[in-house]
Amino acid sequence: MSAGKTILSFRWPVDLRLTVASHGWAYLAPWYWDPETGRLGRQERIGDRLGRIEVAQRDPVSMVVLWQGFDAAALPEIQRRVRRWLSADWEPASAMAALGEDVALIALGGGRLLRC
């Protein structure tokens, strides 16, 4: 079983704890959330391999992505899935313009939907 680690960077801040806290289903299988380590993970199937992918906050605009059970060729798909989990490609500029004084949550990296 192979394992790996990479850094995934974002254009806008993404706060993993705020994203997880906004959706109670992050505590339901197949998700795994460890509030002590700040890691979110789940099992994923890529091709014919079943493995585990985890993500942890590195700084406001990047995450550490860890995986087990996949080879290096799966890295682009692993990154695509994590970006989807975190709604990382959502461009919040229009929401920020519409919110006025409530923009602080989005500026901190909140306001995203956790997706599978």
Secondary structure, DSSP 8 states (H G I E B T S, - for coil): --EEEEEEE-SS---HHHHHHT-GGGGSTTEEEETTTTEEEEEEEETTEEEEEEEEEEETTEEEEEEES--GGGHHHHHHHHHHHTTTT--THHHHHHHGGGGHHHHTT-S-----
